[in-house]
Amino acid sequence: MEKEVIIEKVNNFLIDEFEVEAADIYADANLKNTLELDSLDFVDLVVAVESNFGVKLIGEDFVNIHTLQEFYDLIERKLA
């Protein structure tokens, strides 16, 4: 899957399911601070990734994930 498709899908479910403002979605946006995702949102994020991309994420996958760009990259690695 191309990176652009990953980015588009992630951005769409952030807007639709997590009510993130489109203006807050940019590569360096911090998942916790900028996008205001809390621990419960991360559980929902795992479910959203699984349903949109067919890959499973675990808590350890998020250890070094702070920005949206790092999250895009994580999904891309999981799909490879």
GINOR-V467093 format. One line per field, one symbol per residue. burial: 1 if it has 16 or more other ideal C-beta (glycine too) atoms within 10 Angstrom, else 0. A space follows every 50 residues. Layout:
# GINOR-V467093
burial: ???
This chain:
# GINOR-V467093
burial: 00000110111011000001000010001010011010001000110110 001000100011001011001101100000
